Amino acid sequence: MVRIVLFQPQIPPNTGNVARTCAATGSELHLVEPLGFEITDRQLKRAGLDYWPLVQLHRHPDLEAFLAERQRRGGRLLALTRHASQSYAEIHYDPQDWLLFGRESDGLPAELRHKADACLTIPMPASSTTEAGGVRSLNLSVAVGVVLYESLRQQGFSSRPGAEPPP
């Protein structure tokens, strides 16, 4: 199953919404600290509703601890960033992939992007034509949903526990 990694998330409702998506898909959620909130935050719990017991949650005290876990378990590290030219839809996903998303305020640092096996972007065709330079990014929980569901679509949704591939 593809794993979702949030690097130093800052906004509790975003992380809660991502957790709910992970619960619905059976995907692991990895949080790389420091977090911009307490894990007991009321808004975090509210956004995740009563699905928190269904979330395969892994917390990593820092980037080095996460990278060590990823190395131990294997799989590609795919960074989602606006600083990429390859679309998330132009890659073949593997069930062992790690989908890495950055902080809401400033995304992924360059040094972390360089550690990834590939950098991918979610194209936003209208953003270059809007005033004030366009839209820089989608909401974190929306971006996770877009990419995660493309991965699951490519895998026939069969990597979800108990799911049957489409006929």
C-alpha positions as CSV (number, residue, x, y, z in Angstrom):
1,M,0.0,0.0,0.0
2,V,1.3,3.4,-0.9
3,R,2.3,5.4,2.2
4,I,1.5,9.1,2.8
5,V,4.2,11.3,4.4
6,L,3.6,14.8,5.7
7,F,6.8,16.7,6.3
8,Q,6.3,19.0,9.3
9,P,2.6,19.7,8.8
10,Q,1.4,23.0,10.3
11,I,-2.4,23.1,10.1
12,P,-4.4,20.6,12.2
13,P,-7.5,20.3,10.0
14,N,-5.4,19.5,7.0
15,T,-3.7,16.7,8.8
16,G,-7.0,15.5,10.2
17,N,-8.5,15.4,6.7
18,V,-5.5,13.5,5.3
19,A,-5.8,11.0,8.2
20,R,-9.5,10.5,7.2
21,T,-8.4,9.8,3.6
22,C,-5.8,7.4,4.9
23,A,-8.4,5.6,7.0
24,A,-10.7,5.3,4.0
25,T,-8.0,3.8,1.7
26,G,-6.1,1.7,4.3
27,S,-3.0,3.9,3.6
28,E,-0.3,4.4,6.3
29,L,0.2,8.0,7.4
30,H,3.7,9.1,8.4
31,L,4.1,12.5,10.2
32,V,7.7,13.9,10.3
33,E,8.1,16.2,13.3
34,P,8.2,18.9,14.4
35,L,4.5,19.4,13.9
36,G,2.9,22.8,14.0
37,F,0.3,21.6,16.5
38,E,-0.2,19.1,19.3
39,I,-1.4,15.7,18.2
40,T,-4.2,16.1,20.7
41,D,-5.4,19.3,19.1
42,R,-9.2,19.5,19.0
43,Q,-9.3,20.7,15.4
44,L,-7.1,17.8,14.3
45,K,-9.4,15.3,16.1
46,R,-12.5,17.0,14.7
47,A,-11.2,16.8,11.1
48,G,-10.4,13.1,11.4
49,L,-13.8,12.5,13.0
50,D,-14.0,9.1,14.8
51,Y,-11.8,7.5,12.2
52,W,-8.5,7.9,14.1
53,P,-8.6,4.3,15.4
54,L,-8.5,3.2,11.7
55,V,-5.4,5.3,10.8
56,Q,-2.1,3.5,10.6
57,L,-0.3,6.4,12.1
58,H,3.5,6.6,12.4
59,R,5.3,9.6,13.9
60,H,9.0,10.3,13.2
61,P,10.8,12.7,15.6
62,D,12.8,14.2,12.7
63,L,13.7,13.8,9.1
64,E,16.7,11.5,9.8
65,A,14.4,9.0,11.6
66,F,11.9,9.0,8.8
67,L,14.6,8.5,6.1
68,A,16.0,5.6,8.1
69,E,12.6,3.9,8.3
70,R,12.1,4.4,4.6
71,Q,15.5,2.9,3.9
72,R,14.7,-0.1,6.1
73,R,11.4,-0.7,4.5
74,G,12.3,0.1,0.9
75,G,10.2,1.8,-1.8
76,R,10.6,4.9,-3.8
77,L,10.3,8.4,-2.2
78,L,8.2,10.5,-4.5
79,A,8.1,14.2,-3.6
80,L,5.1,16.3,-4.5
81,T,6.2,19.9,-5.2
82,R,5.5,22.8,-7.4
83,H,9.2,22.8,-8.2
84,A,8.8,19.8,-10.6
85,S,8.0,19.5,-14.2
86,Q,6.7,15.9,-14.3
87,S,3.0,15.5,-13.6
88,Y,1.9,13.1,-10.9
89,A,-0.2,11.4,-13.7
90,E,2.8,10.6,-15.8
91,I,4.3,8.0,-13.5
92,H,3.6,4.4,-12.8
93,Y,2.9,4.0,-9.0
94,D,4.1,1.0,-7.0
95,P,2.4,-0.2,-3.8
96,Q,5.7,0.4,-1.9
97,D,5.9,4.1,-2.9
98,W,6.2,6.8,-0.3
99,L,4.3,10.0,-1.3
100,L,6.0,13.0,0.4
101,F,4.1,16.3,0.9
102,G,5.6,19.4,2.4
103,R,4.6,22.1,4.9
104,E,1.5,24.2,4.0
105,S,3.5,27.5,4.2
106,D,6.6,26.7,2.1
107,G,6.4,23.1,0.8
108,L,9.5,20.8,0.8
109,P,13.0,22.2,1.3
110,A,15.3,21.9,-1.6
111,E,17.6,19.5,0.2
112,L,14.7,17.1,0.9
113,R,13.5,17.3,-2.7
114,H,17.0,16.2,-3.8
115,K,16.7,13.1,-1.6
116,A,13.6,12.0,-3.5
117,D,13.7,9.4,-6.2
118,A,11.4,11.6,-8.3
119,C,9.7,15.0,-7.9
120,L,6.2,15.3,-9.2
121,T,3.7,18.2,-9.5
122,I,0.0,18.6,-9.8
123,P,-0.6,20.7,-12.9
124,M,-2.8,23.8,-12.4
125,P,-3.3,25.1,-16.0
126,A,-5.3,28.1,-14.9
127,S,-2.8,29.3,-12.3
128,S,-0.5,30.9,-14.9
129,T,-3.4,33.1,-16.2
130,T,-4.8,34.4,-13.0
131,E,-3.9,37.7,-11.6
132,A,-1.2,38.2,-9.0
133,G,0.9,35.4,-10.3
134,G,-1.6,32.6,-10.0
135,V,-2.2,29.9,-7.5
136,R,1.0,28.4,-5.9
137,S,-0.5,25.2,-4.6
138,L,-3.6,23.2,-3.7
139,N,-4.7,22.6,-0.1
140,L,-2.6,19.9,1.4
141,S,-5.5,17.4,2.0
142,V,-6.8,18.0,-1.6
143,A,-3.3,17.3,-3.0
144,V,-2.9,14.1,-1.0
145,G,-6.3,12.9,-2.2
146,V,-5.6,13.7,-5.9
147,V,-2.3,11.8,-5.9
148,L,-3.3,8.9,-3.6
149,Y,-6.4,8.1,-5.7
150,E,-4.4,8.2,-8.9
151,S,-2.1,5.6,-7.4
152,L,-5.0,3.5,-6.3
153,R,-6.6,3.8,-9.7
154,Q,-3.5,2.6,-11.4
155,Q,-3.4,-0.4,-9.0
156,G,-7.0,-1.3,-9.7
157,F,-7.9,-0.3,-6.2
158,S,-6.7,-3.8,-5.3
159,S,-4.1,-2.7,-2.7
160,R,-6.9,-1.5,-0.4
161,P,-7.5,-4.2,2.2
162,G,-10.5,-6.3,1.3
163,A,-11.1,-4.5,-2.0
164,E,-11.7,-6.4,-5.2
165,P,-10.1,-5.2,-8.5
166,P,-12.7,-3.8,-11.0
167,P,-14.0,-6.3,-13.6
